[in-house]
Every structure is written in structure tokens, then in C-alpha cells.
Amino acid sequence: MSTVNKKKNDWFDQANGYIILAGIIAVVAGFGTSRIFDSWGLSSLIPMGIGGAVIIGFSTVAAMRRNWFSTEASRRKALVGTNVAIMSIFAACIFAIVGFLNNRHYERFDLTVTGKYSLSSKTKNILKNLDKPIVITTLFNPGEMFYEQILDILKEYAYHTDKIKVESVDPLRNRTKVEELAKRLNISDLQLNTVVFECGEYSKHVQQNEVIEKQYPFKFKGEEAFTEAILNVTQEKQTAIYFVTGHGERQFEDFDRGGISGIANALKRDNCRVAPLDILSSKKIPDDCEVLVIAGPAKAYLTEELNIIRSYLENRGKLLLMLEPALSPNAPTGFKTLLPEYGIAVRDDVVVYNKVNMPLFGIQTVAEIYVGKDEYAEDHPIVNDLKTYNTIFFGACPVDASPPNDQMPYQATVLIRAPEGSWGEIDVANLRQKKPEYNIDTDVQGPVSLAVASQVKELPKSVTQSHPAMANDPTAKPQGARLVVFGDVNFATNEYIENPGNTDLFRNSINWLAKKETQLGISAKPPDFRKATISPIQMKVIFWISIAGIPVIPIVIGSIVWWKRRR
């Protein structure tokens, strides 16, 4: 009988450790299953429950069979072990609570100089004002270029709003998910290496070539493409932008340095539809026109055309006007008679110049005007976010706000002024033959205003009739026109559009005119490409330091120690 009991005890002692190990494996497997499927189901809870019961049960039986608590020493060891186990459980619980709180309430900080891992203020404004849920699905192979960067930036989108849900699908390993997505989108086949944006019945597919500029140095343009896709799927219609033609204006289909194709492409990324418009031929402004753009006319507008524009503005129209100095071959445009009705004064026969200190040449007078934070308006939605960026104008004419007038239903606000040391040059006839000099008696004293925004203001009914369009109706109210007038068009051309603030100044003006304030701000900038240029001498220094210098250091130190100990 004793032999049988001894065999049973030997069997238990031999198998007990393996059984407890199996219980630990079951707990780990159940936890791993829950993480793989991202849910706590029977497939994860059953192994964890059985494994935990086995561990506790067999450990307790082993402790009782081996009389761990029979002596004072064993009881002390048991108490110490129990204390360690309890403290370990408490520590694990604390870490779990901290992890839970960190997952629910956490902050992210971007410490890079260029803000490489941060979204632009414009994108944040758009995400903040989302009112519809968006599902973003990535169909990229993990080995593709910029794969990790794509996932990181999409996590940033999800971090800034709870309206976005991001799903990553490996198209080669999970064909079922791909087929389900294609069926949901009513598409026969999905292209690999794309990012799909869904919002209700609308969807947008962002191809890999839209995210990566495949020419050296490779540039990641993910934020620009993804924000455009969000606008496309959340906005029911595109903003209609018409560019006036027929007077020598800059063309949005012109890809030369003087064209504005770059700014037109930027508008398309903002979900805008751009189209040309010949006012004299159409005899009207289209009903769907949300913003009318006149980009640098070189010839005068007829009275009929100005009346059509005036009628459009009185019907809550929106106008972005970019003028140029009336130097040959440019001629006065005729807007000097229209703009005062909206509190804007323009001098189309004046050129603004700026004194700058140029190396080797000293103080020079140039046509380029560099606008910094001190030259922007103190408070206006168009320029509030631009004050950390510089904008460059080239050859501008003064555009100013008229003095406040209680009889005027429109209030104009100066957006940008030229820096100190600038003035308005009156003597334009001899401008090409001689260097301009400031004449205090005749020239326009600086700082000169370069851009103005005007919108309707609330007035008593008794004074609204002072406006020309309201003269026959004493009870009329302002209709809410908005205007932005620049004394320069070159800042929006392909030649200058790459300067830090130029593109955003134009896009913010369009969005403010179209009353799309949620899209104001700084747009995404392509990441800068930095490289180190190393001379041959520097290469030799690096070579000898790495090959000879570093190995010599421990030898020298060891030799010094050996010499001191020897003595």
C-alpha cells in the first residue's frame, strides 16, 4: 500500500511543474488571442480561466503536500513569497490603470524643428469641425516606401478627432477584407497600395503616386493628399471659382513663371472647381459663382463689365481682385470708380518700392517687398495664422481702406502694409530710366497698404440709402458682399508661389470670401530635404578618427594605467 502511495506522490511531484507550466501557457495564449482579434471572446477567456485555475489549484496542493507551513522557517518564507506576489499584483494593477488612463487621455508632442510629425493648423481646423464619421482604410503592403509614415500621419488624424476611424488591411494576406471593402464600395476590384476614404455614400481613393513624389529627393505629401480626400467626401458640392479673362489677366492654365496654374491646383486640392469667365461674352456672372477672381488685368474694364460686377456684388457676391501698377504695357483698369463704394481706395498709377541693404551694394531700391509678422494686420482671419511666415510681393500698387464713414455700409480693413522704408513712387514716367528717390512733397508716404478686405457692417436703416445701389430703396439693407483686394498679382504666380506665406495668403483669402472659415490656416508644407555636404578633407578626418582615433583611445588609457601601476 505504501508503495502505491509513494508512486502516486512521485507521479504528482514529477507532473506538477509541467501542469503549472501548461496553465501559464494557456493564460498567455488566451491573452494573445484577445490582442490578435482585438476583443475578449470565449476563445480568449476560456484558456485564461482554465489556465488560471490550474495554476492556483496545483500550486496550493503542492504547498500543502510539501508542508510549506509546518515550520517557522517555511512559514516565514511563505509570508515573504506571498508578500512579493501581492506586491507584484499591485504593481501590475497600477501599470494597467496607468496604461488605461494613458490610452484614454494622452498628449503627443512633436519636438522636431520643422514639425515633421505634426498636422498643419488648417488640417486641424478641418478635423475639429467634422460632423460626419469617416472610415479610412489603408491597402498598402508593409514593405512599401513610406508605409510607416502613412500609418503615423493617419494616427494623427484619428488623434485629433473621434470622427475618424483608421483600419489597416494587408491586401496580400487578407483578401477577404479587400473583397468586403470592394463590395461595400460597389467596385469590382480595388487597386493595391491605396488609401480609401469613406463618408456615407461618398468615397475617395488616394493613389500611391499622390502620396509620394517619386523623384529624388523623394517627398512625402500625405497630409496634403489626405486632407484633400477628407474635403472631397465630406462636402456635398465643390466651391465654384471663376477666373475672369479678356483683359490680359493671368491664366490658371498657364504653367510658365508668370502663370497661376500652381495656385489653381492648390484650389483644386481644397475641393474647388475653377473655370474661366469672359464677362463681356456671358453678360452675367454665373449663378453658381461663389468667388470671382480677377488676377492682374492689364487693360481697362468697360463700364458695362463694371456694372455686371457691381450687380454681382450687390447680390452677396464675393470678389478677389489682384491689381498691378499701371506701368506700360499695363493700363488703368477702371476699378478706381467701383472700389470706393466698398470703402477701398486704390492708386493704380503708383508703384511701391522698398529700401533694402544688399551685400556689396549697400542700400538699394528694389521692387520686391518682404512682408513679415510686423506688417500683417493685428487681427483678421485671413492673416492671423500667417504671422510666422514671410510673404513676398513684387511691384505692387497701394491699396488702402477709406476712413470710417457712418454713411458707408461696408467696412474695409487693411490686411498687409509694406515695411518701414517703403513709399509710393509717383514719378512712374521716368521709372525705367532713373533710380527712384523718395520725394516727401509728392510721393505717397509709407508705410503703404498693400491689401484690404471689405465686408458689410450693420447700420441704421436711415443711412443705408447712401449706398448707390440702395438710393431708391430707403428700407434696403446691405446684401453682404465680401471683397479682398491686393495691389499685386505676382505673389500668386508660379514664380513666387513657393515662398512660405504666398500660397496660404491666397487660399485663406478664397476661403474667407467663400465663408469657409473652418479651412483657414497654414496648409501642409512638403518636408524639407536636408543633406550634408562633406569636403575631401573632412572625409579624411572622419576616416582617421573612426579607424585610428577611436581604437587608440583605450590603448593610450590602458598604457597610462599600466605605467602608473608598474611604478
C-alpha positions in Angstrom: 0.0 0.0 0.0 2.8 2.4 0.9 4.5 1.6 -2.4 1.3 2.6 -4.3 1.1 5.9 -2.4 4.8 6.5 -3.0 4.3 6.0 -6.7 1.3 8.4 -6.7 3.4 11.0 -4.9 6.3 10.6 -7.3 3.9 11.0 -10.2 2.4 14.2 -8.7 5.8 15.6 -8.0 7.1 14.9 -11.5 4.0 16.2 -13.3 3.1 19.2 -11.1 5.6 21.6 -12.6 4.7 20.7 -16.2 0.9 21.1 -15.4 1.6 24.6 -13.9 3.7 25.5 -16.9 0.8 24.4 -19.2 -1.5 26.6 -17.2 0.8 29.6 -17.7 1.0 28.8 -21.4 -2.9 28.7 -21.6 -3.1 32.1 -19.9 -0.6 33.7 -22.3 -2.3 32.1 -25.3 -5.7 33.4 -24.2 -4.3 36.9 -23.7 -2.5 36.8 -27.1 -5.8 35.7 -28.8 -7.6 38.7 -27.4 -5.0 41.0 -28.7 -5.0 39.5 -32.2 -8.7 39.8 -32.6 -8.9 43.0 -30.5 -11.8 41.6 -28.4 -12.4 39.5 -25.3 -14.4 36.4 -26.5 -14.8 32.8 -25.5 -11.6 31.9 -27.4 -9.6 34.0 -25.1 -11.5 33.9 -21.8 -11.8 30.0 -21.6 -8.0 29.4 -21.9 -7.2 32.2 -19.4 -9.8 30.9 -16.9 -8.7 27.2 -17.1 -5.0 28.2 -17.0 -5.5 30.4 -14.0 -7.5 27.8 -12.1 -4.8 25.2 -12.9 -2.0 27.4 -11.7 -3.7 28.4 -8.4 -5.1 24.9 -7.7 -1.9 22.8 -8.3 0.3 25.4 -6.6 -2.0 25.2 -3.5 -2.0 21.4 -3.5 1.8 21.3 -3.9 2.2 23.7 -1.0 0.0 21.6 1.3 1.7 18.3 0.3 5.2 19.6 0.9 4.2 21.1 4.3 5.4 24.5 3.4 3.8 26.0 6.6 4.8 23.3 9.1 7.9 25.0 10.5 8.7 28.6 11.5 11.2 29.0 8.6 8.8 27.7 6.0 6.0 29.9 7.3 8.4 32.9 7.1 9.3 32.0 3.5 5.7 31.6 2.6 4.8 35.0 4.1 7.7 36.6 2.2 6.7 34.9 -1.1 3.0 35.8 -0.5 4.0 39.5 0.1 6.1 39.5 -3.1 3.3 38.0 -5.1 0.7 40.5 -3.7 3.1 43.5 -4.3 3.7 42.2 -7.9 -0.1 42.0 -8.4 -0.5 45.6 -7.1 2.3 46.8 -9.3 0.8 45.1 -12.3 -2.6 46.7 -11.5 -1.0 50.1 -11.2 0.7 49.7 -14.6 -2.6 48.6 -16.1 -4.5 51.6 -14.7 -1.8 54.0 -15.9 -1.9 52.3 -19.3 -5.7 52.6 -19.4 -5.6 56.3 -18.5 -2.8 56.9 -21.0 -4.8 55.2 -23.7 -7.9 57.3 -22.9 -6.2 60.6 -22.1 -2.8 61.2 -23.6 -0.9 64.1 -25.2 1.6 63.9 -28.1 4.5 66.3 -28.5 6.5 67.0 -31.7 10.0 68.1 -30.8 11.3 68.3 -34.4 12.3 71.7 -35.7 10.2 71.5 -38.8 7.1 69.9 -37.1 7.6 66.7 -39.2 5.2 64.7 -37.1 2.5 67.4 -36.6 -0.5 68.3 -38.7 -0.9 71.8 -40.1 -3.2 74.3 -38.5 -5.5 74.2 -41.5 -5.9 70.4 -41.3 -6.6 70.6 -37.5 -9.3 73.2 -38.1 -11.0 70.9 -40.7 -10.8 67.9 -38.4 -12.1 70.0 -35.4 -15.2 70.9 -37.4 -16.0 67.5 -38.8 -19.7 66.5 -38.3 -19.7 63.2 -40.2 -17.9 59.9 -39.4 -15.1 58.9 -41.8 -13.6 55.5 -42.2 -10.0 55.4 -43.6 -8.7 52.1 -44.9 -5.1 51.6 -46.0 -4.4 48.9 -48.6 -0.6 49.2 -48.5 1.9 46.4 -48.4 4.1 46.8 -45.2 7.2 46.8 -47.3 6.2 49.8 -49.5 8.0 53.1 -49.3 6.7 55.5 -46.6 4.4 52.8 -45.3 5.1 53.6 -41.6 4.9 57.3 -42.3 1.4 56.8 -43.8 0.2 55.0 -40.8 1.7 57.5 -38.4 0.1 60.5 -40.1 -3.3 58.7 -40.2 -3.0 58.1 -36.5 -2.5 61.8 -36.1 -5.8 62.4 -37.9 -7.6 60.0 -35.6 -5.9 61.6 -32.6 -7.4 65.0 -33.4 -11.0 63.9 -33.9 -13.2 61.0 -32.8 -15.0 61.2 -36.2 -12.2 59.3 -38.0 -11.6 55.5 -37.7 -8.4 54.1 -39.3 -8.2 50.4 -40.5 -5.0 48.8 -41.9 -5.5 45.9 -44.3 -2.7 43.9 -45.8 -4.1 43.3 -49.3 -1.9 40.2 -49.9 -2.7 38.4 -46.7 -6.3 39.4 -46.1 -8.1 39.1 -49.4 -11.5 38.6 -47.6 -11.3 42.2 -46.1 -10.4 43.6 -49.5 -13.4 41.8 -51.1 -15.7 43.1 -48.4 -14.5 46.7 -48.9 -14.9 46.4 -52.7 -18.4 45.1 -52.2 -19.3 47.9 -49.8 -18.0 50.5 -52.3 -19.7 48.7 -55.2 -16.3 48.4 -57.0 -15.3 45.2 -58.9 -11.7 45.4 -57.9 -9.6 47.7 -55.7 -6.1 48.9 -56.6 -3.4 47.9 -54.2 -1.3 50.5 -52.3 -4.1 53.0 -52.0 -5.8 54.7 -49.0 -9.6 54.7 -49.2 -11.7 57.4 -47.5 -15.4 56.7 -46.9 -18.1 59.0 -45.6 -21.7 57.9 -46.2 -22.2 57.3 -49.9 -19.1 59.2 -50.9 -15.6 57.7 -51.2 -12.2 58.8 -52.4 -9.2 56.7 -53.4 -5.8 58.2 -52.8 -3.2 56.5 -55.0 0.4 55.9 -54.0 1.8 58.4 -56.6 -0.4 61.1 -54.9 1.3 60.5 -51.6 4.9 60.1 -52.7 6.6 62.4 -55.2 8.7 59.7 -57.0 11.7 61.8 -58.0 14.8 62.3 -56.0 14.8 63.6 -53.3 11.6 61.7 -52.5 8.9 63.8 -50.8 6.1 62.6 -48.7 2.9 64.5 -49.5 0.5 62.5 -47.3 -1.2 65.3 -45.4 -1.9 67.4 -48.4 -3.5 64.4 -50.2 -5.4 63.1 -47.2 -6.9 66.4 -46.2 -8.0 66.9 -49.8 -9.7 63.5 -49.7 -11.5 64.4 -46.5 -12.8 67.6 -48.0 -14.0 65.6 -51.1 -16.0 63.1 -49.1 -17.5 65.4 -46.6 -18.6 68.3 -48.8 -21.6 67.7 -50.9 -20.5 70.2 -53.6 -17.4 71.9 -54.8 -16.8 75.6 -54.4 -17.1 77.3 -57.8 -14.3 79.7 -58.5 -14.4 81.7 -61.8 -11.3 83.5 -63.2 -12.1 86.5 -65.4 -10.5 86.6 -68.8 -10.3 89.1 -71.7 -8.2 91.9 -70.2 -4.7 90.3 -70.1 -5.3 88.6 -66.7 -3.1 85.8 -65.6 -4.4 82.4 -66.7 -4.8 79.3 -64.4 -3.9 77.1 -67.4 -0.5 78.9 -67.8 2.4 76.9 -66.4 5.0 79.5 -67.1 6.6 81.6 -64.3 4.0 84.3 -64.8 1.0 82.0 -64.8 -1.1 80.9 -61.9 -1.5 77.2 -62.6 0.1 76.4 -59.2 -2.5 78.4 -57.2 -5.3 76.8 -59.3 -4.0 73.3 -58.4 -4.0 74.4 -54.7 -7.6 75.4 -55.0 -8.5 72.1 -56.5 -6.9 70.4 -53.5 -9.3 72.4 -51.4 -12.2 70.8 -53.3 -12.8 73.9 -55.5 -13.8 73.9 -59.2 -12.0 76.5 -61.3 -13.3 77.8 -64.6 -12.7 80.8 -66.9 -15.2 83.5 -67.4 -15.5 86.2 -70.2 -17.9 88.7 -68.7 -18.4 90.6 -71.9 -19.5 87.5 -73.7 -21.6 86.0 -71.0 -23.2 89.3 -70.0 -23.5 88.0 -66.4 -21.8 86.3 -63.6 -22.9 82.6 -63.3 -25.4 81.9 -60.6 -23.1 79.2 -59.0 -20.1 81.5 -58.8 -19.1 81.6 -55.1 -15.9 83.6 -55.6 -15.0 85.8 -58.6 -11.2 86.1 -59.2 -9.6 88.9 -61.3 -5.9 88.2 -61.5 -3.8 91.1 -62.7 -5.8 92.8 -65.5 -3.6 94.7 -68.0 -6.4 96.5 -69.8 -9.3 98.7 -68.8 -12.7 97.2 -68.0 -15.7 98.6 -69.8 -18.5 100.4 -67.9 -20.8 97.5 -68.8 -18.5 95.0 -67.3 -18.1 97.0 -64.1 -21.8 97.3 -63.8 -22.2 93.5 -64.1 -19.6 93.0 -61.4 -21.3 95.6 -59.2 -24.7 93.8 -59.7 -23.0 90.5 -58.7 -21.5 92.1 -55.5 -24.9 93.6 -54.5 -26.3 90.1 -54.7 -24.0 88.9 -52.0 -21.1 88.3 -54.4 -17.5 87.6 -53.4 -14.6 89.2 -55.3 -10.8 88.6 -55.1 -9.1 91.4 -57.1 -5.3 91.4 -57.7 -4.2 94.6 -59.4 -0.9 95.8 -60.8 0.8 99.2 -61.2 -0.3 101.0 -64.3 3.1 100.8 -65.9 3.4 100.1 -69.7 2.1 97.7 -71.0 -0.5 97.8 -68.2 -3.2 100.5 -68.3 -5.6 101.8 -65.6 -8.3 99.2 -65.1 -11.2 101.4 -64.1 -11.7 99.8 -60.7 -10.9 103.2 -59.0 -14.6 104.1 -59.6 -16.1 100.8 -58.2 -14.0 100.1 -55.2 -14.7 103.3 -53.2 -18.3 102.1 -52.9 -17.0 99.3 -50.6 -14.6 101.5 -48.6 -11.5 100.7 -50.7 -9.1 103.3 -52.2 -6.7 102.2 -54.9 -4.0 104.1 -56.8 -3.3 102.2 -60.0 -0.7 104.6 -61.2 1.7 104.2 -58.3 4.5 101.7 -57.7 5.6 100.7 -54.2 9.4 100.4 -53.7 11.3 99.2 -50.7 14.8 100.1 -49.4 16.9 97.1 -48.6 20.5 96.6 -47.5 22.2 94.4 -50.1 25.7 92.9 -49.5 28.5 94.7 -51.5 25.9 97.2 -52.9 24.7 98.9 -49.7 21.2 100.4 -49.6 19.3 99.7 -52.8 15.8 100.4 -54.0 14.1 97.3 -55.3 10.6 96.2 -56.3 10.4 93.1 -54.1 8.6 93.7 -50.8 9.2 91.3 -47.9 6.2 91.1 -45.6 6.9 89.8 -42.1 4.9 89.5 -38.8 5.0 93.2 -38.1 3.4 94.1 -41.5 0.3 91.8 -41.1 -3.0 93.1 -39.6 -3.2 92.6 -35.9 -6.5 90.7 -36.1 -8.1 89.3 -39.2 -8.9 85.6 -40.0 -7.0 85.8 -43.3 -3.7 86.6 -41.8 -3.9 85.5 -38.2 -2.1 82.3 -38.8 0.5 83.7 -41.3 2.5 85.8 -38.9 5.3 83.3 -38.5 5.8 83.2 -42.3 7.1 85.7 -44.8 5.2 86.8 -47.9 6.9 88.3 -51.0 5.3 90.9 -53.3 6.8 92.2 -56.4 5.9 95.6 -57.9 2.7 96.4 -56.1 0.4 99.4 -56.1 -1.1 101.0 -53.0 -4.5 99.7 -51.9 -5.9 101.3 -48.7 -9.0 101.3 -46.6 -11.1 104.5 -46.7 -11.5 106.4 -43.4 -14.5 105.1 -41.4 -17.8 106.7 -42.5 -21.1 106.2 -40.8 -22.8 106.6 -44.2 -21.0 103.7 -45.7 -22.5 100.2 -45.2 -19.1 98.5 -45.9 -16.1 98.4 -43.6 -12.7 97.9 -45.1 -9.7 96.6 -43.1 -6.1 96.7 -44.0 -4.6 93.2 -44.2 -0.9 94.0 -45.1 1.3 97.0 -45.1 4.7 97.4 -46.7 7.6 97.6 -44.2 9.2 100.8 -42.9 11.3 102.5 -45.5 8.8 101.9 -48.3 6.9 104.6 -50.2 4.6 105.1 -53.2 6.5 106.4 -56.2 4.6 109.0 -58.2 7.1 109.6 -61.0 6.4 106.4 -62.9 7.1 108.0 -66.4 10.9 108.0 -65.8 10.9 105.0 -63.6 12.8 102.8 -66.1 15.4 105.5 -66.9 16.5 106.5 -63.4 16.6 105.2 -59.9 13.5 106.2 -57.9 14.1 108.5 -54.9 11.7 109.4 -52.2 10.1 112.9 -52.6 8.4 113.9 -49.4 6.3 116.5 -51.2 4.8 114.3 -54.0 5.3 110.6 -53.2 3.0 108.5 -51.0 4.4 108.4 -47.6 5.0 104.9 -46.1 4.2 102.5 -44.7 1.9 101.8 -47.7 -1.0 99.5 -47.5 -0.9 96.5 -50.0 -4.0 94.5 -49.3 -7.5 95.3 -48.0 -10.6 93.2 -47.0 -14.1 94.6 -47.0 -17.4 93.3 -45.8 -20.8 94.6 -44.9 -21.5 96.2 -41.5 -24.7 96.8 -39.5 -26.1 100.3 -40.0 -29.3 102.1 -39.0 -31.9 102.0 -41.8 -31.8 105.7 -42.1 -28.3 105.7 -43.6 -28.5 102.6 -45.9 -29.8 104.7 -48.7 -26.4 106.4 -49.1 -25.1 103.4 -51.0 -25.6 103.8 -54.8 -27.5 100.5 -55.2 -29.8 101.4 -52.3 -30.6 105.0 -53.2 -34.1 104.2 -54.5 -35.0 102.0 -51.5 -34.7 103.7 -48.1 -35.6 100.4 -46.3 -32.9 98.3 -48.1 -30.2 96.5 -46.2 -26.7 95.6 -47.2 -26.6 92.2 -49.1 -23.4 91.0 -47.6 -20.8 91.3 -50.4 -17.2 90.5 -49.5 -14.1 91.8 -51.2 -10.3 91.2 -50.9 -8.1 93.5 -53.0 -4.4 93.1 -53.4 -2.1 95.7 -55.0 -0.1 92.9 -56.6 -0.6 89.7 -58.6 2.9 88.4 -58.8 2.7 86.9 -55.3 0.2 84.3 -56.6 2.2 83.4 -59.7 4.2 80.2 -60.2 7.4 82.2 -59.8 6.6 83.3 -56.2 4.1 80.7 -55.0 6.7 78.6 -53.4 7.5 81.3 -50.8 6.4 80.3 -47.3 3.3 82.6 -46.9 2.2 83.3 -50.5 0.1 80.2 -51.2 -1.7 80.3 -47.8 -2.4 84.0 -48.2 -4.2 83.4 -51.4 -6.0 80.2 -50.2 -7.1 81.9 -46.9 -8.5 84.8 -48.9 -10.6 82.5 -51.0 -11.8 80.5 -48.0 -12.7 83.7 -46.1 -14.6 85.1 -49.2 -16.5 81.8 -49.6 -17.3 81.8 -45.8 -15.4 78.6 -45.3 -13.7 79.8 -42.1 -13.0 76.2 -41.0 -10.5 75.8 -43.8 -8.4 78.9 -42.8 -4.9 78.4 -41.5 -1.5 77.2 -42.6 -1.5 74.4 -45.2 0.7 71.3 -45.1 4.2 72.0 -46.2 6.3 69.4 -48.0 9.1 68.1 -45.8 12.4 69.8 -46.2 15.2 67.7 -47.6 18.5 68.3 -45.8 21.8 66.8 -46.8 25.3 67.2 -45.5 28.0 68.2 -48.0 31.4 66.9 -46.8 34.6 68.0 -48.3 37.5 65.6 -49.1 39.5 66.9 -46.1 36.5 66.4 -43.8 36.2 62.8 -45.2 39.8 62.1 -44.3 39.3 63.5 -40.8 36.2 61.2 -40.3 38.1 58.2 -41.7 41.2 58.6 -39.4 39.1 59.4 -36.3 36.9 56.3 -36.8 39.6 53.9 -38.0 42.6 55.0 -36.0 41.5 57.5 -33.4 38.8 55.6 -31.5 40.8 52.3 -31.2 43.9 54.3 -30.0 42.0 55.9 -27.1 41.6 52.7 -24.9 45.2 51.7 -25.8 46.5 55.1 -24.5 44.4 54.9 -21.4 45.4 51.3 -20.7 49.1 52.2 -21.2 48.8 55.1 -18.7 47.2 52.8 -16.1 49.8 50.1 -16.6 52.6 52.6 -16.3 51.3 54.1 -13.0 50.7 50.6 -11.5 54.2 49.5 -12.6 55.7 52.3 -10.7 
